[in-house]
Amino acid sequence: MIGDYTALIFLCVAILPLQSRAAVNFNECMTGIRRGDYGPIGLNSLGKPVNVSVATAVSYDNCIKYCGAGQEPFDWSVFSQQFGSWLLPWLALISQLPFGANDNVINLEAMLLTVGSPTLAGYSLALTVLNGWWITHHFGGYNYPNAENAVRILSSLQQSPLRINSDGALLSSLVILPHNDEWWKELVDRLDYAYTWSIAAAASIIWVVIAYLFTVIDSYTGDIADAIESNGQAVGSLWLWLLPVVVGWLLISPKCDSKQLCKAFDKVHKMAFVTNDSGEPVYAGNISEARAIYLDFSNSDALRTDEQYTAPIYNYARFLPWMEAVEKVSGAFRQATLNAQQHKPVDRFAQWAEAEKGQSVCDENRTGTRSQVEMYCTYEAGNIRGSSHGCCVVPRMCIASILALMLQWGTTGSAVVVVWFTPTRGLGCRSASYITYGVLSSIAWFLFLISSILSYYCCKDNSSHRRISIHGVVRLFAILLRRAGKFIASLNAIWIIASCMFQFTNFFDRCYCNSSVFGLGAAAYNVILPQMADLVGMRAAWIGGVGLAGGTAFLFLAFVYLLVNPTLPE
């Protein structure tokens, strides 16, 4: 993945010499204005007319007329210092995101989605943490054997296209039979590989934090009037969302290596037992290739494409199918626990055997015929308890959405505050570009969210009495929403990197952008020589922006830290 974004950096650097030939020099222009070369056109920092000898600003129209419509010349020393301090550390930190796919195109797509929609990245991360906390408490009351292992396995498989097959007593046998205890233990061990802290990850994070702190301190203690229009203060705050996202995934350690996952299930599939009609456990592989818990990487349905990509950014698409799978397994453990608490063995004609020390249920109580095993995990109504979408789905989606939007707009908003209060105050090219980034990120996330909901219910709705035409339209709409979201997020990723480059290369340092035309309209003016009073207000806004971005990132990371790795049921 390093090569993917490195190529993008080199592409941006390669276009730097392609600056406008009509470069301007605002300091020389202001010198001419103060000499009265252009008449009484001088303004102060508030846009009010003043004597040209003390003028610090000029109207937008006069700026274009007398200074020129081009940009300030590109300055390599300013660019290299600003780019290396404010943007490069963040681009390097992207390499520490978990990807996991064995296809570089998919990994590149995951990177673009993360950069292009921090809202989606924060949503998937928050949802993963909430799911891990929820499933631990959901299984907390089950004291049947392997309940703890089930929590570990199901929580680890949030990055996988998890499917549950309860036909032919496959699921019931997996939960009930003591012969399958080794299956659960083996799969837990196989999934116990860690994407976690490494020297490279720690070094990247430390580099980012130190670089950010040093550059922030330097921008406050140095001469902030120097290269004010190309200063990267806002850029550093804009990218601060990446730090809690990377650290959060390192704390969770997602199991997203598709090869490792496939190897783990290939191994345990050979160990699974299923009971037969005579009550004798046999290897499931001797009957068929069907298994109770499996990963569906072979599904070619365009509706479920993102479910098969193991990068955690796609957890948004797996949430509802994962919930359905968890509820099926939970229902089996729930009913088995209730029967065990009432001292009912699987074989209803047998006597309840007391468990030995260290056992929750004696193995003698866990064997029976196929029908007995199925009945043991089934309610009288004949269905495993639990809705297909699980409980607490909407609250978790809402909490994850609020946290994701907070992270997005806390960092983006701080960047907007920094450039908004940089003279000339108001909505200009820089602040508009950051607002555009936040809006497109939020729109992309919303499209992905709606697409995931529609996709899930389209896959569930297979009843023949439904009108096929309506089902087909909704299905097509869900696919289009997902593809539109990917297009917007990818475009947004390119846009925000280009916007940062525009700032460092002085592309935005022109009359149009410096005059905040977007916000001031016909009253737009360009503050060329900011005074001390202007710098004091700007410094205060910069401090507030850094506090907003840092506080938002801290709150999001604190949420992840508090909920990650909850205590498992005993």
C-alpha positions as CSV (number, residue, x, y, z in Angstrom):
1,M,0.0,0.0,0.0
2,I,2.9,2.4,0.4
3,G,3.4,2.4,-3.3
4,D,-0.2,3.3,-3.9
5,Y,-0.2,6.7,-2.1
6,T,3.5,7.3,-2.9
7,A,2.6,7.4,-6.6
8,L,-0.1,9.9,-5.8
9,I,2.4,12.1,-3.9
10,F,4.8,12.1,-6.8
11,L,2.0,12.9,-9.2
12,C,1.1,16.0,-7.1
13,V,4.7,17.1,-6.9
14,A,5.2,16.6,-10.6
15,I,2.6,19.2,-11.5
16,L,4.0,21.9,-9.2
17,P,6.0,23.7,-11.9
18,L,2.8,24.1,-13.9
19,Q,2.0,27.4,-12.2
20,S,0.4,30.4,-13.7
21,R,2.7,32.5,-16.0
22,A,0.9,35.6,-14.8
23,A,2.4,35.4,-11.3
24,V,1.8,38.4,-9.0
25,N,3.6,40.0,-6.2
26,F,1.2,41.4,-3.6
27,N,3.9,43.2,-1.6
28,E,5.0,45.2,-4.6
29,C,1.4,45.9,-5.5
30,M,0.7,47.2,-2.0
31,T,3.8,49.4,-2.2
32,G,2.4,51.0,-5.3
33,I,-1.0,51.4,-3.6
34,R,0.6,53.1,-0.6
35,R,2.5,55.4,-2.9
36,G,-0.8,56.5,-4.5
37,D,0.2,55.1,-7.9
38,Y,-3.4,53.9,-8.5
39,G,-5.4,56.6,-6.8
40,P,-7.3,56.6,-3.5
41,I,-8.1,52.9,-3.4
42,G,-6.7,52.0,0.0
43,L,-8.7,49.9,2.5
44,N,-8.1,48.8,6.1
45,S,-8.3,45.2,7.4
46,L,-12.1,45.6,7.8
47,G,-12.6,46.8,4.2
48,K,-13.2,50.4,5.1
49,P,-11.6,53.2,3.0
50,V,-8.5,54.8,4.5
51,N,-5.6,57.0,3.4
52,V,-3.5,55.0,0.9
53,S,-0.3,55.6,3.1
54,V,-1.7,53.4,5.8
55,A,-3.7,51.0,3.6
56,T,-3.4,47.3,4.4
57,A,-6.0,46.0,1.9
58,V,-7.6,46.6,-1.5
59,S,-11.0,45.7,-3.0
60,Y,-11.2,42.6,-5.1
61,D,-11.9,44.5,-8.3
62,N,-8.9,46.8,-7.8
63,C,-6.8,43.8,-6.8
64,I,-7.5,42.1,-10.1
65,K,-7.0,45.4,-12.0
66,Y,-3.8,46.6,-10.4
67,C,-2.2,43.5,-8.9
68,G,-3.3,40.9,-11.4
69,A,-5.5,37.8,-11.4
70,G,-2.7,35.3,-11.1
71,Q,-1.1,33.6,-8.1
72,E,2.0,34.4,-6.1
73,P,5.0,32.6,-7.5
74,F,5.7,29.1,-6.4
75,D,8.3,29.0,-3.6
76,W,10.0,25.7,-3.2
77,S,11.4,26.4,0.2
78,V,7.9,27.3,1.5
79,F,6.3,24.3,-0.2
80,S,8.9,21.8,1.1
81,Q,8.7,23.1,4.6
82,Q,4.9,23.2,4.7
83,F,4.3,19.9,2.9
84,G,6.9,18.0,4.9
85,S,5.6,19.3,8.2
86,W,1.8,19.3,7.7
87,L,0.8,16.8,5.1
88,L,3.6,14.2,4.5
89,P,3.4,12.6,8.0
90,W,-0.4,12.0,7.5
91,L,0.1,10.5,4.1
92,A,2.7,8.2,5.6
93,L,0.3,7.2,8.4
94,I,-2.2,5.9,5.8
95,S,0.1,2.9,5.3
96,Q,-0.8,1.7,8.9
97,L,-4.4,1.3,8.1
98,P,-5.6,-2.3,8.0
99,F,-6.4,-3.5,4.5
100,G,-6.1,-7.3,4.3
101,A,-7.3,-8.1,0.7
102,N,-5.0,-10.0,-1.6
103,D,-5.9,-7.7,-4.4
104,N,-4.0,-4.4,-4.6
105,V,-6.9,-2.8,-6.5
106,I,-9.3,-3.5,-3.6
107,N,-6.7,-2.2,-1.1
108,L,-6.3,0.9,-3.2
109,E,-10.1,1.3,-3.2
110,A,-10.2,0.9,0.6
111,M,-7.5,3.6,1.0
112,L,-9.5,6.0,-1.2
113,L,-12.7,5.3,0.7
114,T,-10.9,6.0,4.0
115,V,-9.3,9.2,2.8
116,G,-12.3,10.3,0.8
117,S,-14.8,9.6,3.6
118,P,-13.5,9.8,7.1
119,T,-17.2,9.7,8.1
120,L,-17.4,6.1,6.7
121,A,-14.1,5.2,8.3
122,G,-15.2,6.5,11.7
123,Y,-18.6,4.8,11.3
124,S,-17.2,1.4,10.5
125,L,-14.7,1.7,13.4
126,A,-17.3,2.8,15.9
127,L,-19.7,0.1,14.8
128,T,-17.1,-2.6,15.2
129,V,-16.3,-1.5,18.7
130,L,-20.0,-1.3,19.6
131,N,-20.6,-4.8,18.1
132,G,-17.8,-6.2,20.2
133,W,-19.2,-4.7,23.4
134,W,-22.7,-5.7,22.5
135,I,-22.0,-9.4,21.7
136,T,-20.0,-9.8,24.9
137,H,-23.0,-8.7,27.0
138,H,-25.4,-10.5,24.8
139,F,-23.7,-13.8,25.5
140,G,-23.0,-12.9,29.1
141,G,-25.9,-15.0,30.5
142,Y,-25.0,-18.2,28.6
143,N,-23.0,-20.7,30.7
144,Y,-23.2,-23.5,28.1
145,P,-19.8,-24.9,27.0
146,N,-18.0,-22.8,24.3
147,A,-20.1,-19.7,24.8
148,E,-16.9,-17.7,25.5
149,N,-15.2,-19.2,22.4
150,A,-18.3,-18.3,20.3
151,V,-18.0,-14.6,21.4
152,R,-14.3,-14.5,20.4
153,I,-15.0,-16.1,17.1
154,L,-18.0,-14.1,16.1
155,S,-16.5,-10.8,17.2
156,S,-13.3,-11.6,15.2
157,L,-15.3,-12.4,12.1
158,Q,-16.8,-8.9,11.7
159,Q,-14.4,-8.4,8.8
160,S,-15.6,-11.5,7.0
161,P,-18.7,-12.6,4.9
162,L,-20.0,-14.7,7.8
163,R,-22.8,-17.1,7.1
164,I,-24.7,-19.6,9.4
165,N,-26.3,-22.8,8.1
166,S,-28.7,-24.4,10.6
167,D,-30.0,-27.1,8.2
168,G,-29.4,-30.8,9.0
169,A,-28.6,-30.1,12.7
170,L,-25.3,-28.6,11.6
171,L,-25.5,-25.6,14.0
172,S,-27.2,-27.5,16.8
173,S,-24.5,-30.2,16.6
174,L,-21.8,-27.7,16.6
175,V,-23.2,-26.1,19.8
176,I,-24.2,-29.2,21.6
177,L,-21.9,-32.1,20.9
178,P,-18.8,-32.4,23.1
179,H,-16.9,-33.7,20.1
180,N,-17.0,-30.2,18.7
181,D,-15.2,-28.6,21.7
182,E,-11.9,-28.9,19.8
183,W,-13.5,-27.2,16.8
184,W,-14.2,-24.1,18.9
185,K,-10.8,-24.1,20.5
186,E,-9.0,-24.6,17.3
187,L,-10.8,-21.8,15.5
188,V,-10.1,-19.4,18.4
189,D,-6.4,-20.3,18.1
190,R,-6.4,-19.9,14.4
191,L,-8.0,-16.5,14.6
192,D,-5.6,-15.3,17.3
193,Y,-3.2,-13.7,14.9
194,A,-2.8,-10.0,15.6
195,Y,-2.8,-6.9,13.4
196,T,-1.5,-4.8,16.2
197,W,1.3,-2.6,17.3
198,S,4.6,-2.9,15.5
199,I,7.7,-0.8,15.5
200,A,6.7,0.6,12.1
201,A,3.2,1.5,13.3
202,A,4.4,3.0,16.6
203,A,7.1,5.0,14.7
204,S,4.6,6.4,12.3
205,I,2.2,7.4,15.0
206,I,4.9,9.0,17.1
207,W,6.2,10.8,14.0
208,V,2.8,12.2,13.3
209,V,2.2,13.3,16.9
210,I,5.6,15.0,17.3
211,A,5.5,16.6,13.9
212,Y,2.0,18.0,14.6
213,L,2.9,19.3,18.0
214,F,6.2,20.9,16.8
215,T,4.7,22.5,13.8
216,V,1.7,23.8,15.9
217,I,4.1,25.3,18.5
218,D,6.3,26.7,15.8
219,S,3.4,28.4,14.0
220,Y,2.4,30.1,17.3
221,T,5.9,31.1,18.4
222,G,7.3,32.2,15.0
223,D,6.3,34.9,12.7
224,I,2.8,33.8,11.6
225,A,2.6,36.7,9.1
226,D,5.3,35.0,7.1
227,A,3.8,32.9,4.3
228,I,0.4,33.3,6.0
229,E,-1.6,32.2,2.9
230,S,0.4,29.0,2.5
231,N,0.5,28.1,6.2
232,G,-0.5,24.5,6.8
233,Q,-2.1,25.0,10.3
234,A,-5.6,24.2,8.9
235,V,-4.2,21.2,6.9
236,G,-2.8,19.6,10.1
237,S,-6.2,19.9,11.9
238,L,-8.1,18.7,8.8
239,W,-6.2,15.4,8.8
240,L,-6.3,14.8,12.6
241,W,-9.2,12.3,12.2
242,L,-6.7,9.8,10.8
243,L,-4.9,9.4,14.1
244,P,-7.8,8.0,16.2
245,V,-8.8,5.8,13.2
246,V,-5.4,4.2,12.9
247,V,-4.9,3.8,16.7
248,G,-8.4,2.5,17.1
249,W,-7.9,-0.3,14.6
250,L,-4.6,-1.1,16.2
251,L,-6.4,-1.5,19.5
252,I,-9.1,-3.7,18.0
253,S,-6.7,-5.8,15.9
254,P,-9.2,-6.7,13.2
255,K,-8.9,-10.1,11.5
256,C,-8.8,-9.0,7.9
257,D,-6.2,-11.2,6.2
258,S,-8.4,-13.1,3.8
259,K,-5.8,-15.8,3.3
260,Q,-5.4,-16.4,7.0
261,L,-9.2,-16.6,7.4
262,C,-9.6,-19.1,4.6
263,K,-6.8,-21.3,6.0
264,A,-8.3,-21.2,9.4
265,F,-11.7,-22.4,8.2
266,D,-10.2,-25.0,5.8
267,K,-8.5,-26.5,8.9
268,V,-11.5,-26.6,11.2
269,H,-14.0,-27.7,8.6
270,K,-12.3,-31.1,8.7
271,M,-12.9,-31.3,12.5
272,A,-16.6,-30.6,12.6
273,F,-19.0,-33.3,13.9
274,V,-22.7,-33.7,13.3
275,T,-25.0,-36.2,14.9
276,N,-27.0,-38.7,12.9
277,D,-30.4,-40.3,13.4
278,S,-29.0,-43.0,15.6
279,G,-27.2,-40.5,17.9
280,E,-23.7,-41.3,16.7
281,P,-21.5,-38.3,16.0
282,V,-19.9,-38.4,12.6
283,Y,-17.6,-36.1,10.7
284,A,-19.7,-33.5,8.8
285,G,-17.4,-33.9,5.8
286,N,-18.6,-37.5,5.5
287,I,-22.1,-36.3,4.8
288,S,-21.7,-33.2,2.7
289,E,-19.6,-30.0,2.2
290,A,-22.1,-27.9,4.1
291,R,-20.9,-26.4,7.4
292,A,-22.7,-24.6,10.3
293,I,-20.3,-21.6,10.3
294,Y,-18.6,-20.6,7.1
295,L,-17.3,-17.7,5.1
296,D,-19.0,-16.9,1.8
297,F,-16.2,-15.5,-0.4
298,S,-17.6,-17.1,-3.5
299,N,-20.8,-15.2,-3.7
300,S,-20.9,-13.4,-7.1
301,D,-24.0,-11.3,-6.3
302,A,-23.2,-7.7,-7.1
303,L,-25.4,-6.7,-4.2
304,R,-23.0,-8.2,-1.7
305,T,-19.7,-7.3,-3.2
306,D,-18.4,-5.2,-0.4
307,E,-19.2,-7.9,2.2
308,Q,-16.5,-10.0,0.7
309,Y,-13.8,-7.4,1.0
310,T,-12.1,-7.9,4.3
311,A,-10.7,-4.4,4.9
312,P,-12.5,-3.0,8.0
313,I,-13.7,0.1,6.1
314,Y,-16.3,-2.3,4.6
315,N,-17.8,-3.3,7.9
316,Y,-20.6,-1.0,7.2
317,A,-21.8,-3.5,4.6
318,R,-21.4,-6.5,6.8
319,F,-23.2,-5.2,9.9
320,L,-26.7,-6.4,9.3
321,P,-25.7,-9.9,7.8
322,W,-23.3,-10.3,10.8
323,M,-26.1,-9.4,13.2
324,E,-28.3,-12.1,11.6
325,A,-25.5,-14.7,11.9
326,V,-24.9,-13.8,15.6
327,E,-28.6,-14.0,16.4
328,K,-28.8,-17.5,15.0
329,V,-25.8,-18.7,17.1
330,S,-27.0,-16.8,20.1
331,G,-30.5,-18.4,19.8
332,A,-28.9,-21.9,19.9
333,F,-26.7,-21.1,22.9
334,R,-29.6,-19.4,24.7
335,Q,-32.0,-22.4,24.4
336,A,-29.2,-24.9,25.3
337,T,-28.4,-22.8,28.4
338,L,-32.1,-22.7,29.5
339,N,-32.4,-26.5,29.1
340,A,-29.2,-27.1,31.0
341,Q,-30.4,-24.8,33.8
342,Q,-33.5,-27.0,34.1
343,H,-31.3,-30.1,34.2
344,K,-32.7,-31.4,30.9
345,P,-30.2,-33.6,29.0
346,V,-30.3,-33.7,25.2
347,D,-31.6,-37.3,25.3
348,R,-34.9,-36.8,27.0
349,F,-35.0,-40.4,28.1
350,A,-31.7,-40.2,30.0
351,Q,-31.0,-39.0,33.5
352,W,-29.2,-35.7,34.2
353,A,-25.6,-36.3,35.0
354,E,-23.9,-33.9,37.4
355,A,-20.9,-32.0,36.0
356,E,-17.4,-32.6,37.3
357,K,-15.3,-29.8,38.7
358,G,-14.4,-27.4,36.0
359,Q,-17.3,-28.4,33.7
360,S,-20.4,-26.3,33.2
361,V,-22.3,-29.3,31.7
362,C,-21.4,-32.9,31.8
363,D,-20.6,-34.4,28.4
364,E,-23.1,-37.2,29.0
365,N,-25.9,-34.6,28.9
366,R,-24.7,-33.3,25.5
367,T,-25.4,-36.3,23.2
368,G,-28.5,-37.5,21.4
369,T,-30.1,-38.2,18.0
370,R,-30.4,-35.6,15.3
371,S,-33.9,-34.7,16.2
372,Q,-33.1,-34.5,19.9
373,V,-30.1,-32.2,19.2
374,E,-32.2,-29.9,17.0
375,M,-35.0,-29.8,19.5
376,Y,-32.6,-29.0,22.3
377,C,-31.6,-25.7,20.6
378,T,-35.1,-24.9,19.3
379,Y,-38.1,-23.2,21.0
380,E,-41.4,-24.8,21.0
381,A,-42.6,-22.6,18.2
382,G,-40.0,-24.4,16.1
383,N,-37.7,-21.5,15.4
384,I,-34.5,-20.4,16.9
385,R,-35.2,-17.3,19.0
386,G,-34.0,-13.9,17.9
387,S,-35.0,-11.6,15.1
388,S,-33.0,-11.8,11.9
389,H,-31.7,-8.2,12.5
390,G,-31.0,-8.6,16.2
391,C,-31.8,-6.1,18.9
392,C,-30.2,-2.7,19.5
393,V,-29.4,-2.4,15.8
394,V,-30.8,1.1,15.4
395,P,-29.3,2.5,18.6
396,R,-25.9,1.2,17.6
397,M,-26.2,2.6,14.1
398,C,-27.2,6.0,15.5
399,I,-24.4,6.1,18.0
400,A,-21.8,5.1,15.4
401,S,-23.2,7.7,13.0
402,I,-23.1,10.5,15.7
403,L,-19.5,9.6,16.5
404,A,-18.4,9.4,12.9
405,L,-20.0,12.8,12.1
406,M,-18.5,14.3,15.2
407,L,-15.0,13.1,14.1
408,Q,-15.5,14.3,10.6
409,W,-16.9,17.8,11.4
410,G,-14.8,18.3,14.5
411,T,-11.6,18.1,12.4
412,T,-13.0,19.6,9.3
413,G,-14.7,22.4,11.2
414,S,-11.4,23.2,13.0
415,A,-9.7,23.6,9.6
416,V,-12.5,25.9,8.4
417,V,-12.2,28.0,11.6
418,V,-8.4,28.4,11.1
419,V,-8.7,29.7,7.5
420,W,-12.0,31.5,8.1
421,F,-10.4,33.8,10.6
422,T,-7.2,34.2,8.6
423,P,-7.4,37.7,6.9
424,T,-9.4,38.3,4.8
425,R,-12.0,36.8,7.1
426,G,-14.9,34.9,5.6
427,L,-15.7,32.1,3.2
428,G,-12.9,31.8,0.6
429,C,-11.3,29.1,-1.6
430,R,-9.5,27.3,1.3
431,S,-12.5,27.2,3.7
432,A,-14.8,26.3,0.8
433,S,-12.6,23.4,-0.2
434,Y,-12.6,22.0,3.3
435,I,-16.3,22.4,3.6
436,T,-16.7,20.6,0.3
437,Y,-14.5,17.8,1.6
438,G,-16.6,17.4,4.7
439,V,-19.9,17.5,2.8
440,L,-18.8,15.0,0.1
441,S,-17.5,12.7,2.9
442,S,-20.8,12.8,4.7
443,I,-22.8,12.3,1.5
444,A,-20.7,9.3,0.6
445,W,-21.2,7.8,4.0
446,F,-24.9,8.3,3.8
447,L,-25.1,6.6,0.4
448,F,-23.2,3.6,1.8
449,L,-25.4,3.4,4.8
450,I,-28.7,3.4,2.8
451,S,-27.2,1.0,0.3
452,S,-26.2,-1.5,3.0
453,I,-29.8,-1.4,4.5
454,L,-31.4,-1.9,1.1
455,S,-29.0,-4.6,0.1
456,Y,-29.7,-6.6,3.2
457,Y,-33.4,-6.5,2.9
458,C,-33.2,-7.3,-0.8
459,C,-31.3,-10.4,-0.1
460,K,-33.8,-11.4,2.6
461,D,-36.9,-10.7,0.5
462,N,-37.1,-13.8,-1.7
463,S,-40.8,-14.5,-1.2
464,S,-42.5,-15.2,-4.5
465,H,-45.6,-13.2,-3.8
466,R,-43.6,-10.0,-3.9
467,R,-43.7,-8.0,-7.1
468,I,-40.4,-8.8,-8.9
469,S,-40.4,-5.4,-10.6
470,I,-40.3,-3.5,-7.3
471,H,-37.7,-5.8,-5.9
472,G,-35.5,-5.4,-8.9
473,V,-35.7,-1.6,-8.8
474,V,-34.8,-1.5,-5.1
475,R,-31.9,-3.9,-5.8
476,L,-30.6,-1.8,-8.7
477,F,-31.0,1.3,-6.6
478,A,-28.9,-0.2,-3.8
479,I,-26.1,-1.1,-6.2
480,L,-26.2,2.4,-7.8
481,L,-26.1,4.1,-4.3
482,R,-23.0,2.0,-3.4
483,R,-21.2,2.8,-6.6
484,A,-22.1,6.5,-6.4
485,G,-20.7,6.5,-2.9
486,K,-17.4,5.0,-4.1
487,F,-17.2,7.5,-6.9
488,I,-17.8,10.4,-4.6
489,A,-15.4,9.2,-1.9
490,S,-12.6,8.5,-4.5
491,L,-13.0,11.9,-6.1
492,N,-13.1,13.5,-2.6
493,A,-9.8,11.8,-1.7
494,I,-8.1,13.2,-4.8
495,W,-9.7,16.6,-4.2
496,I,-8.5,17.0,-0.6
497,I,-4.9,16.1,-1.4
498,A,-5.0,18.5,-4.4
499,S,-6.5,21.2,-2.2
500,C,-3.7,20.8,0.3
501,M,-1.2,21.0,-2.6
502,F,-2.9,24.1,-3.9
503,Q,-2.4,25.8,-0.6
504,F,1.3,24.9,-0.2
505,T,2.1,25.9,-3.9
506,N,0.4,29.3,-3.5
507,F,-2.3,28.3,-6.0
508,F,-4.8,29.8,-3.6
509,D,-2.7,32.9,-3.0
510,R,-4.5,35.0,-5.6
511,C,-6.9,37.9,-5.5
512,Y,-10.0,35.7,-5.8
513,C,-9.2,33.4,-3.0
514,N,-7.5,35.9,-0.7
515,S,-10.6,38.2,-1.0
516,S,-13.1,35.7,0.3
517,V,-15.3,36.3,-2.6
518,F,-17.5,33.3,-1.8
519,G,-18.6,34.9,1.5
520,L,-18.3,38.7,0.9
521,G,-19.5,38.8,-2.7
522,A,-19.4,42.3,-4.2
523,A,-17.8,43.7,-0.9
524,A,-14.9,41.3,-1.2
525,Y,-11.4,42.7,-0.4
526,N,-7.9,41.4,-0.1
527,V,-5.9,42.0,3.1
528,I,-2.3,42.1,1.9
529,L,-0.6,43.4,5.0
530,P,-2.3,42.1,8.1
531,Q,-1.7,44.2,11.2
532,M,-1.0,43.1,14.7
533,A,-4.7,43.3,15.7
534,D,-5.5,41.0,12.8
535,L,-2.8,38.5,13.9
536,V,-4.0,38.5,17.5
537,G,-7.5,37.5,16.5
538,M,-6.2,35.0,14.0
539,R,-3.9,33.4,16.6
540,A,-6.9,33.0,19.0
541,A,-8.9,31.3,16.2
542,W,-6.0,29.0,15.4
543,I,-5.8,28.0,19.1
544,G,-9.5,27.3,19.1
545,G,-9.2,25.3,15.9
546,V,-6.4,23.1,17.3
547,G,-8.4,22.6,20.5
548,L,-11.5,21.6,18.6
549,A,-9.7,19.1,16.4
550,G,-7.6,17.7,19.2
551,G,-10.6,17.4,21.5
552,T,-12.7,15.7,18.9
553,A,-10.0,13.2,18.1
554,F,-9.4,12.5,21.8
555,L,-13.1,11.9,22.5
556,F,-13.4,9.5,19.7
557,L,-10.3,7.6,20.7
558,A,-11.4,7.6,24.3
559,F,-14.7,6.0,23.2
560,V,-12.8,3.3,21.4
561,Y,-10.5,2.6,24.2
562,L,-13.2,2.3,26.8
563,L,-15.3,-0.2,24.8
564,V,-12.6,-2.3,23.2
565,N,-11.8,-5.7,24.6
566,P,-14.7,-6.1,27.0
567,T,-14.6,-8.8,29.7
568,L,-15.8,-12.1,28.1
569,P,-18.5,-14.3,29.7
570,E,-17.1,-17.0,32.0
